Amino acid sequence: MSSAVVSYLRLPLFAGLLLAVSACATSTRSAAPNAAINAAMQTMVERQEVAGVVTLVATRDGVVHLGAVGMADVAANHPMSTDALFWIASMTKPITGVAIMMLQDAGKLSVDDPVAKYLPELAKTATADGTVHTITLKHLLTHSSGLAESTKEERDGAKSLADLMPGFSARPLQFAPGSRWQYCQSGINSLGRVIEVVSGKSFPSFLQERLFTPLGMVDTTFYPDPAQVARLASTYKREGDVLIPAKLPWDYDPTNIGHYPAPNGGLFSTASDYGRFCRLLLNDGALDGRTYLSKAAVRQLRSVASGDLKTGFTDGNGWGLGVCVVRQPQGVSAALSAGSYGHGGAFGTQAWIDPVKGVAYVLMVQRSNFPNSDNSDVRKAFQEAAVAIAGPAR
């Protein structure tokens, strides 16, 4: 990259082009906390942590903060906007978990069922010593299944979730199910295939019909259309003390419309769309007069199901059914209450739901090389600034 381009990406650019947008719906609270969030995010842009940010804070009643700061595309001189689209990566996983719980509510399955009941190729899963083990849906949801991962060649060649199954299902388990927590993409992808088998619909069709369309999540999709791609925030990575352009993994390149719909991390979305999903969970499975999940299903989803296993990418966490659960708030999670739950994405996106305070926090950024995207300074600064909006427990 030329020195001119690197110079262009340095922060003097942002001094004149920073955009701060704050839209507060259904809120009568002071504008000061909103300004504090925007100011905290502007600092992250000026520090070259990210090129641009969209933040959202929601209560059970509605959105109380929606802001955009920085640039969606530096080279094109395009400011970040609140309707920018992001690859949300592993923030897809809680949506997959909710889909499983919808089927449990309908009596179509139980999270305690053996996976082999729906996917016969996983009927004889064994560790390297030849011992056969039973994997349950709960093992998949809590990353304790021991399944091996798909290879890059298998992922590259897969056009459907069914195409993925033969590869990893034929390999030995890495450990006995339930004995360890190990983040597992193939386990979550297996859940997507279970949803297809049980519902008789493709995974994208199930989500569209049961969640996205009725919830009004108009920009959440595995396959963005051209108009949505035009709103896609550009990806950056940090090199030294500056940001330079980067790319999405080819699996999630929106122009690659033939790739499989990855339940582990394939969705694109906006802050507003994901905020509606979070509000559904904040309201115990209902939103705008429609019930999507039973209260019992939401409680089960957000309860620790991983026992005493050490889980997650920061300290003090357990694992629920497709979500991380904060057991002891600390460090980056210090602003959250015990029992808060959510998930991050590989490129820095975050969504956390605090059922004690009745608040959800959604952070949208697109940076490819955070040392630990769950433990980023951006997430910490956002949640700390947003506490003033959250107010006391309700």
Secondary structure, 3 states (H helix, E strand, C coil): CCHHHHHHHCCHHHHHHCCCEECCCCCCCCCHHHHHHHHHHHHHHHCCCCCEEEEEEEECCCEEEEEEEEEEECCCCEECCCCCEEECHHHHHHHHHHHHHHHHHCCCCCCCCEHHHCCHHHCCCEECCCCECCCEHHHHHCCCCCCCCCCHHHHHHCCCHHHHHHHHHCCCECCCCCCCCCCCHHHHHHHHHHHHHHHCCCHHHHHHHHHHHHHCCCCCECCCCHHHHCCECCCEEEECCEEEECCCCHHHCCCCCCCCCCCCCCCEECHHHHHHHHHHHHCCCEECCEECCCHHHHHHHCCCCCCCCCCCCCCCEEECCCCEEECCCCHHHCCCCCCCEEEECCCCCEEEEECCCCEEEEEECCECCCCCHHHCHHHHHHHHHHHHHHCCCC
